[in-house]
Structure formats: structure tokens, C-alpha cells
Amino acid sequence: MVDEWQLRRSELNHQWLKNEFIRHLRAFIQRLSRPEPDERRLAEFVRADWPKLAERRDDLANLLATAEDALSPRQVLEEPPLSSCGPETRAWLSRLVHALWLQRTPIRRRVEEASAALGEVWECYVGLDQVVERAGPDELRSAAKLFSAFAAKVDRLSRCLTELPSRIEVV
Amino acid sequence: MGSELVKRAVALWEHGVERPSAVGGIPVEYWTTLIDGSPVEGWQHAELAVMHLRDTDLPALERDWRDSALLQDVFVVVRVTEGQRLSFETAKHRRWKEGENVAFVLHVRNHRAVTTNSQVRRALLAISPEEAENIWKEDLQSLSPALRRAFAPESLSTLPALAVLCQGYLAVQDGGTETLRAARERMGWREEFRGSLVDDREHAASATTVPSFWTVLLADHTKDEESRRELLSKAATEWGSIGSGEDLPSVVKDLISVIGKDTPHEQQVAKAYLAIARHLGGADG
């Protein structure tokens, strides 16, 4: 389960959010600051990149909703050798190692922070989406500061996702 | 530091950033220190490049590497990442060939070994063309232990399982020794857990004191010496695969030595747990 979750996180955060969306968003904002921005490339971002955040929002929310389960050390009891423990033993050991892990690690706080970051990104996105849908280059340029503020929120979301554990922490 | 290594330039590249503060989470200062403390200069003379690349960068890099001033003398690109990435553990190393020129793209598969062990980092920077070719062929046995650790995926199952059993055992003990308290504190124990996590604590307490609680760790639950030796060997291999390559400590060996034939003592379990927790989790947490 953790492998599948880590791959999803890697695909969503590293490969798409960080390496595609943020880079393209930064380039878009930079173009907006030029006296005569390349309209074709501005339109290309609006057409190809911008809608992807809406398409991926549920995936991001689902990633965060499943983080605690996927990263919990009770996963160790689902794999050999501990998967061969008796059902009673596995039941109480699972509860115990999960509770201990919650004591040791701020996983819930991190997931909450990431969820709040996603919420802020989405709120900002919905507001800007109305501008993006109707606006021409001049209106986009006048909203450059809003796009920069949006980019800062997306950066924060990406950092929050990066900070989630990259392996099961049993101890 | 060998003089051969000092003469060698090391190039850094992270998603097109020329002077990143870190590559794959490894501070750049480290790499610059390796080349005689001077800043990384003369990119075009690098023989080895440590790079943080996207999968999608590789085709373009392969197309351009012989014409690139940055890469023209590079015979090995060591690909690093931030944190442990599963895709790196299974990614195929590559060999680029153009005429007599050959370059290898090698994926570091054990990021933790590289970031925690200076010997592993040094071995990476001192990699030879022959070693690069052997890594590309997945012939890890021919490598030095330090280099092998960088390119063998970290695989832990015995030590985490042992740690979980130790937590279960320690949670239901009534003793109050200093070692037990330290182990419980380390594992995150709180007194209010007593009763709330284990429905039938007496049953659980007695379950942990019978040999069968621990024998799940032994192959086919066979309680013979050979199974214990096998378990010891697995634990020692996993132990050596992280950190600085130390031997399995005696407190862990002592615990394993009684599994399947006797009931471990509270002190034995607490000490073994503390050692495993320090090793797997780092000294501070």
C-alpha cells in the first residue's frame, strides 16, 4: 500500500506539480511582466496547463485523505513476516503501533497543513479561473500579482507534500 | 581524499539550475569540499556529473551529450533524487555510446546510504569507468561495499518486524526499570494507552511472554539453530545496509539468540529496541 501511495505522491507532486505546473506557472507569470508578452504562449498556458489543477484536485485531496493509513507502521503487520501472526495478536499490535506512531510523529498536523494549503490553492484558483476564462492579455497582466500570490500558495502545497514521510517509520 | 579525486571536477545540475544549494538533498558544500575546498568551476572538464534529472530530461540529454560543453568529458552521470523514490529503485541504468565514447547514467538506489554515509558519498565520486560499467550490468558483487550500498535498493523487513514485536512486548510489561522507561519513552508510550489499546491486556501480556510470539520471525516458524542463524544473518545484513555499516550490536544478537527457545527478558527487549530505534530512526528521533 505504501509503495502505491508513494508512487502516487511522486507522480502528483514531483512529476506534475513541481516539475510541470509550477514551472509553467512561473514562466507564465514572467511573461506577464514583459511589456509585450508572447500572446500565443500565454494562451497555451491557459489552454493546456491551467485546467490541469482542476483535473488533479480530487487526486491531491485523495492522496492526503489516504496518507495516514498508507504511511502507518501497522502496514508492517500486513507483510511477511508479521502477516503470519495470529489475528488477535495482529489486531492489538496494529492498534498499538499506530497509536505509538501518532505520538512520535506529527503526521496528522502535516496532513492538516497540506489539506489547508490545498484549500487555499483551490480558493485562489477558483477566483483566478474567472479571470482566466474571460480575460485577454491585458486583463491577465493586470492580475499578475494575483497569479504570483497563487504561485506562492502552490509552492507551499508542494512543500507540504514533500514533507510527508517517504518511508514507513516503525521506530 | 585521494589526489585522483581532487583533480576531478564534479558538475552539478538540478532542473536547469546552474548553482543549486543542494542536489538530491545533498548540500552542495559537500561536493565542493571534495574538490579541494574550491567552488565548482570548469564545468566543461567534469568527468562525473551528479544530477537531479526528470525522466523527461534524459532523451534530450542523450541526444546532446557529446556536443554539450558541460558533458563532453563526462563518462558517468550519477542520478540522485530527493528522498527515497521507488522509481529509482527499479529504473534501468543506461549506457550511451557514440563511436569510442561511452557514458553511463546510473540511478542511485539507496538515497539514505548516500546522505548518511560519507564513505558511500566518497565512493560515488571516485567511481571508475569499469565500476560504472559493472553497475550498468547490475553486477553489484564486483563493487566495493560502499559503492554497492549506493546502488542496491534499501530493503528492510526483519528489523522493522523485530521493532514492532519489541513495542508489543514492552507495552504490556509491568516492570519499571530505567531501561524499560527509556525504551517506552522512545517508542511513544503513554500511560493512558494502558487498557485502551489492548482489549485483554492480561492475554496480551501472557501472549508476548511465550516463545511463539517471537517465532513468526523464524523461517517457517522453525525453532532450530539454523533458523536463528538465518534470522541473525538477515538482521545483520539489514543493519549494515544503513548508517555507517556497523555490525549488528550484541544487544540485538542476544535477543535473537533466545527467540524460539526461551522467553526474552524485559531488559533484553528494551535494550534491543533502543538500539534498533537509534539505528533505524536516527539518534534524535
Interface residues (C-beta under 8 A of the other chain):
Chain A: D3 Q6 L7 S10 H14 Q15 N19 R23 P73 V76 L77 E79 P80 P81 L82 S84 C85 E88 T89 W92 L93 R95 L96 V97 A99 L100 W101 L102 Q103 R104 T162 S166 R167 I168 E169 V170 V171
Chain B: H15 R54 D55 T56 E82 G83 Q84 R85 L86 S87 S157 T158 P160 A161 A163 V164 L165 Q167 G168 A171 R186 M187 G188 W189 R190 F193 L197 V198 D199 H203 A204 A207 F213 V216 L217 H221 Y273 I276 A277 L280 G281 G285
